[in-house]
Amino acid sequence: MTKPDAPYHAHIYYNPAERPAAAALRDDFSDDPAILFVGAMTDGAAGPHPIAQYEVHFLARSQAAVVAAIEATGLRALVHPLTDDDLADHTTLARWIGEPVVLDVTVLDPPGINQGVPRFGISDF
């Protein structure tokens, strides 16, 4: 069972036509006390993400509300825990909202060395 304080991420994807909806959701998340961090909108590839996206950080206890907010927009998203296995976080432990995006998993940290863990809530990937 997931602990309520376990760290989570959501990567919200958008294309140029969806950018206004993504920006509005980002603004909503920026004002939400359950959201620990809202990353910058990146209009191109970043890390394993081949298309425009931004990320939000939150705790497991807020996952249902975050997922509901994303689903209400119709945007695609990848929601995943932040463990010591970056590859599993982005694949087997992940939940897709909408059509999945093919990620470049070759750039993810090897199991046991997830550098996202110490950065949680501090800076964007």
Secondary structure, DSSP 8 states (H G I E B T S, - for coil): ---TT-EEEEEEE--GGGHHHHHHHHHHHHT-TTEEEE---BSS-BTTB-S-EEEEEEEGGGHHHHHHHHHHHT-EEEEEE--S-HHHHHTTT-EEESS-----GGGS--TT--THHHHTTT---
